[in-house]
Amino acid sequence: MYFDRFDPMKGESLQILDPMGRLREDLRPDLPDERVKQLYERMFVMRLADRMGMNLQREGGMGTYAPFYGQEAAQASSAFLDPSDWMVPTYRESGALFLRGVPLANLYRYWMGDERGMFMPEGSRTLPIAIVVGSQPLHAVGLSWAMKLKGEKSAAAAYFGDGASSQGDVHEAMNFAGVFQTPTVFICQNNQFAISLPRKQQTAAATIAQRAAGYGFPGLLIDGNDIFAVAAAMQEALADARAGKGPRLIEMLTYRLGPHTTADDPTKYRADAEIEKYKPFDPLLRLRAYLESKKLWSETHEADLLKSGQAEVEEAAKKAKAMAPASPDDIFAYTYRAMPPYLARQREELHDFLQSQGKVEAHHG
């Protein structure tokens, strides 16, 4: 329905809920109001969690952090995945992982530099965060191809940004997916900046979604700050993929209100006036306006959610800080089946150094 109706080659995009909170009922997907309310509540807590991540980094509790402020609706796309689907994230998807069921304390612990934060809940079809830009779509295609060969009626969702769309790995992933008709949903969160490079310098194509045609499958451009458009695109793309109709590409047009990461200074490449221009398109503001128009939300609801959400986030941060540190041996483990001599030597040197500082017990082998 949506992929056939809106052609990115013609510059057409899907918007169902406008910035004023007004809904086009003729385009509404299967998304009951009670579910909308639940999504708003989780997206609200998601924003509080993102703010806590920024604060923890500024306090010295994390080495770096990749915020997603302003992209909560696009992040909520993970809420439409079935447990049997695979989620393959990049470093921007802390919010999507949160909605997928990854404990918030684990996410904080990961950003504190502890890889154990990426140990997924038992049975979760969720890959760890991929830091290498553009590498993860290949993993998603591999997973979805395996599911197709095994006859599973599931899909794999690959997340990436507008900057990653220029990477060769992304091209190879989409080309392979198109040729072998794998059940892959490619989700491009176009927040309009690849670190400091603006979208207009990223590609000569009018949209990223239109590239799908070159790979032989449909693409759709949507308002990525509209949770109804996100739901519509995800539901259709996943249903088509599971039904054996091949891959889909969704370009979720949004805006990164914060820095690329906490190591970035966005004032070097964009003016504050530009950021202010995009704030009225905030996904939470428009969704709250919709709920209020339906008499499903009030100031009391908002105050209660702020209190409970802040408590949830603070408890997760406290738990992350209290986790026992990992063994220094983890620095050298998990790369080779048999540790090379030079790594074994470096491990011994680290143990000797830490022991001399009184930070570890005597090394026993």
VEXMI-104417 format. One record per residue (C-alpha): x, y, z; residue in one letter. Coordinates in steps of 0.25 Angstrom, whole numbers, plus 5000, padded with zeros to 4 digits. Each point is the difference from the previous one (the first is absolute). Layout:
<sites>
XYZA;...
</sites>
This chain:
<sites>
500050005000M;501050105005Y;501249964991F;499150004988D;499450135003R;501250095003F;501150004990D;501350065005P;500450024985M;499050114999K;500450065014G;498749945006E;500149975015S;499149945011L;499450085011Q;498849965008I;500150095012L;500450144998D;500950095009P;498750065006M;499549865004G;498949984989R;499849864995L;499749964986R;499049895003E;500049954986D;501549965001L;499949955014R;500749875002P;499649895010D;500450085012L;498950015011P;500050125009D;500449925013E;501249954992R;500350144996V;499950045015K;501049895004Q;501050044989L;499950155005Y;500349955014E;501249924995R;500550114991M;499950105011F;500949915009V;500949984989M;500350144999R;500350015015L;500949884998A;500750074989D;500250135009R;500549915011M;501149944990G;500450144997M;500150045014N;500849885004L;501050034989Q;500250145004R;500249965015E;501149914995G;499249875001G;500149964986M;501150024989G;499050044989T;498649994997Y;499150014987A;498750075004P;498749994992F;499350125005Y;498950044989G;500049864994Q;499149935010E;498949964990A;501049944990A;500649925012Q;498749955004A;500049924987S;500649885007S;498649995008A;499449944987F;501049894999L;499549865004D;500949925010P;500349914988S;500650114992D;501450055001W;500450145004M;501450044995V;500350145006P;501150114998T;500550085011Y;498950105000R;498949905004E;500150005015S;498550045000G;499649904990A;500749895008L;499350055013F;498749984993L;500549864995R;500149965015G;501550025002V;500250055015P;500350155001L;501149975010A;500749914990N;499950114990L;500750095009Y;501049905004R;500449984986Y;500250154998W;500850005012M;501049914992G;499549865005D;499749914989E;499249915009R;498950114999G;499749944986M;499749865005F;498649994995M;498849945008P;499949854998E;499349964987G;500050154995S;500350014985R;500850125002T;501450034995L;501050095008P;500250144996I;500950024988A;501050115001I;500649984986V;499250094991V;499149924990G;500549875003S;498749945007Q;499150004988P;500949884994L;499749935013H;498550024999A;500049954986V;500849875004G;499049985011L;498850024991S;500549914989W;500349895011A;498550015004M;499550004986K;500849874997L;499549945013K;498650034997G;499850105011E;498950104999K;500850115006S;500850134996A;501350075004A;500050155002A;501250074997A;500250145006Y;501050114994F;500150154998G;500050094988D;501650005000G;500149855000A;499150004988S;501350044992S;500849885005Q;500349884991G;499549905010D;498650064999V;500049994985H;500549865001E;498949965010A;498950074992M;500549944987N;500149865006F;498650015007A;499450044987G;500649894992V;499749895010F;498750075004Q;500349985015T;499050045011P;500850135004T;499450135004V;501150114998F;499750125010I;500750134997C;499950105011Q;500350134992N;500350105010N;500650094990Q;501450005005F;501249894999A;500750065011I;500350144994S;499649974985L;498650054997P;499149914992R;500150094987K;501449964999Q;499849855003Q;499449964987T;499550074987A;498749915001A;498850085004A;499749895010T;500749885006I;498749924999A;500050014985Q;501349924999R;499249875003A;499550004986A;501449984995G;500149885008Y;498749944995G;499150025013F;499050115005P;500550125008G;499150105009L;500350145005L;499350035013I;499950115010D;500949935011G;499450095011N;498749944997D;499749885008I;498849964992F;500950014987A;501049925007V;499049895004A;499450004986A;501349984993A;500549905010M;498849915000Q;499950004985E;501549984997A;500149895011L;498749934995A;500550004985D;501449955005A;499449885008R;499049974988A;501249974991G;499950134992K;501450045002G;500750125007P;499550145002R;500750145003L;499450105009I;500650145001E;499650065013M;500250154998L;500350065014T;501050105006Y;501149985010R;499750115010L;501349975008G;501449974997P;500549884991H;500649955013T;500550065013T;501450024993A;499350094989D;499850155000D;498950034991P;500150155001T;501249984991K;499149974988Y;498650045003R;499350125006A;499150005012D;498950074992A;500049874991E;499849915012I;498950095005E;499349994987K;499849855001Y;499650005015K;498550024997P;500149874992F;500349925013D;499449865000P;499650015014L;499350144999L;499149954988R;499749875007L;499650075013R;499150094992A;499349894993Y;499849935014L;499550125006E;499050024988S;499449865003K;499950035015K;501049895003L;501150095006W;500150125010S;501050085008E;499749905012T;500449884991H;501350084996E;500450035014A;499849865004D;500849944988L;501150105003L;500149955014K;499949854997S;500950024988G;501150075007Q;500049905011A;500149894990E;501250074993V;500750035013E;499949865005E;500649954987A;501250095001A;500249965015K;500049864996K;500950024988A;501050075010K;499949895010A;500449894990M;501349935004A;501150044990P;500449894989A;501349935001S;501250064993P;500149874992D;498850044992D;500950104992I;500749884994F;498949904999A;499049964990Y;500850044987T;500849884998Y;499749855002R;501449985005A;500750135006M;501250044992P;501350015008P;500150154998Y;498650025007L;500449905011A;501250085002R;499250135001Q;499049945010R;501249965009E;500550144999E;498750065004L;499849905012H;501450045005D;499750144999F;498749995007L;500649925011Q;501150105002S;498950105002Q;499249925010G;498849994990K;500049854998V;500349875008E;501249924996A;499949944986H;499949855000H;500249974986G;
</sites>
